[in-house]
Each structure stands twice: as C-alpha cells, then as structure tokens.
Amino acid sequence: MEHRDTDVERDPVTGHVQEHRTVTNEGPGVGPAEEAEVVSTSNPGWRAVQFVYLVFGLIDGLLLLRLVLKLLGANPEAGFSNWLYNVTAVFLGPFKNILPTIGTTQSQLEMSVVVAILVYALAGWAVARFVAIIFYRNVTVARRSRGLRPRGY
C-alpha cells in the first residue's frame, strides 16, 4: 500500500514556495520507506522586484532625510547635510520649484521634496509591478533522494 503526504510552506521573506512530498510504501514484499521526493517551487523574478524596491526605497529614504534636516534647520555647511543636499539635488531636479518652500530661513518645509517622495514611491511600485509581469515565472525542481527498494535487495 502506498501512502503519499504533501507539506507546503511559503517563505515570508523571499516568497518561495517549498513543497515537500513523502511517499511511503507498506505491505508484503516492500521494506520500510527509504525515499523522499523534494519538490521546490521558486520564482526568479522575485529578486528583481526586491532590487527595484531597494533602489526606490533608498531614493525615498534620502529624500526623507533631506526633508527632516531642512525642517530641523540643519547646518548646510556640515559634512553630512552638505553631502545629502548634493546627492538629493540630482533626484529633485524635475521637481524643483513646483511648490513653494514654507518656513523661515533656518527651518524650511520644501513641498517639492514631499511631491518627489510621493512620485518616486509611485514610480517604484509601477516599475516593480512591470518587472513582476515580465519576469515572474514558476520554476519547479524535483529531486529524489533514494529509490524504494523491494525487500530482499
């Protein structure tokens, strides 16, 4: 008599689905079960989607840091804030002067940075969905660890 058991697990971090199947033969002429078939399903496009989210997340994070430093009135001549303002100026180019800056000369709320953060978040989501549509496919790999052997072998 043959008994099949299937266990399915999804990795919450990578999104990979692991399916484990066990086949057990019992009865006259068949020894104890010595075989396990492992089937794993993965999706190679998932890494590309993660990379897209990483890139756009870094851009949004830098812009958010700029927003906070400007609100707190950080010294623009300090090393870190100067570096951050120079790096984020590249990403703020298309959004410069869309909306007015609110505040005093010391503490400012740059509304164009808020718009840029929202646009880059939306663009990151759209690019990730596009990559998912293009590159997602399920790859299933099956592997037998040992063959079943009838008694007497």
Buried (B, 14 or more C-beta within 10 A) or exposed (E): EEEEEEEEEEEEEEBBBBBBBBBBBEEEEBEEBEBBBBBBBBBEBBBBBBEBBEBBBEBBEBBBBBBEBBBEEBEEEEEEBEEBBEBBEEBBEEBEEEEEEEEEEEEBBBBBBBBBBEBBBEBBEEBBEEBBEEBEEEEEEEEEEEEBEEEEE
